[in-house]
Amino acid sequence: TKLHQETDAIIIGAGPCGLFAVFELGLLGLNAHLIDILDKPGGQCAELYPEKPIYDIPAWPVITGQDLTDRLMEQIAPFSPTFHLGEMAESLVKTSEGLWRITTDVGTVIEAPVVVIAAGGGSFVPKKPTLDNIDAYEGESVFYAVRRIEAFRGKRVVIAGGGDSALDWTLNLQPVAARVTLVHHRDGFRAAPHSVARMKELAAEGAIDFVVGKLNALAGAAPQLESVSVATAKGDEVLIADRFLAFFGLTMKLGPIADFGLNLSENLIPVDTESFQTSVPGIFAIGDINVYPGKLKLILSGFHEAALMSQAAFQICRPGERLRFQYTTSSTQLQRRLKVA
Ligand code: FAD
């Protein structure tokens, strides 16, 4: 199903800088849609270090990655941004009306006069196991995430990995799938101890299988998987499987943005420091993805960049309208937008 929507700004990346951009745009009366391939907001803060303390956020002597994300979500709530999570912004084209059109990998289409690229270190993409011909099974029998639990109903599922995702999906799919087999190279995990304990209980009851071994190969007429073979201490084991889920963590890759037709410098997007606009008018880049003389890849730099970007975005979205400089402490217009007056 295609979704066609219009807004003032499309923000690619819901990391801290993309989130704060919603706030700065919102203060100026501009609304925004955010796209992120992760299934949650927060970018690196939420995905890579949710529990680590950050010490250089102004006025927060210490705050964790997840708490910073939660605070930003609270701060932008009055502006009701639309989130498209679990979607990859794949293409960018200009429409005949002069708007930017972004299409995502699931067919969402959004048009806006302004695009803000807040893509950080790039999009988070799954690390794949090195198995011959694995690409040929992807999308049909092999997956790196679960988008719909129902797609696994009645299937024989082999899950590989030893972190929280592998354990959580072993537990969540067990009641739905015909059979779940967890494969990990050792009998030790990097997951919440209570999930590990529950998995072991289910294995002891015979409700799932747990195999310690190394993935060898996939078999079956691609794209339909028939089995996964695993090298164990007792020799090779062939696990009959309709579906294979691998959870080997995520890595960051620039991804489709490389093909948006923007000037790039070592995979970063050069911008001017007055408005953080790229080489293409109407397309801005803020946060870790941009580069300019003196750039510091810090969250606080991205916050400042979001404020200046928004001023320039206003001129594009509301041509001819005058923008008055106002303080949130004293402007009733800003306070109305913030829903506090
Ligand atoms: P990111 O947080 O990288 O978010 C970008 C988002 O864009 C990602 O979620 C990605 O999935 C998404 N995305 C990219 N391309 C696409 C696409 N095509 N379609 C859909 N989604 C896409 N900074 C500090 O200031 N202080 C610290 O103490 C600090 N400590 C750190 C500790 C660690 C361990 C790490 C890894 C980083 C730390 N940083 C710190 C750096 C800080 O996390 C980054 O500067 C910040 O996350 C950048 O924010 P961002 O919004 O630009 O991008």
Residues whose N, C-alpha, C, O or C-beta is under 5 A from the ligand:
A	BS01	FAD	I12 G13 A14 G15 P16 C17 G18 I35 D36 I37 L38 G42 G43 Q44 C45 L48 Y49 I54 Y55 D56 E87 M88 A89 A118 A119 G120 G121 G122 S123 F124 L254 G255 P256 I257 I286 G287 D288 I289 K297 L298 I299 L300
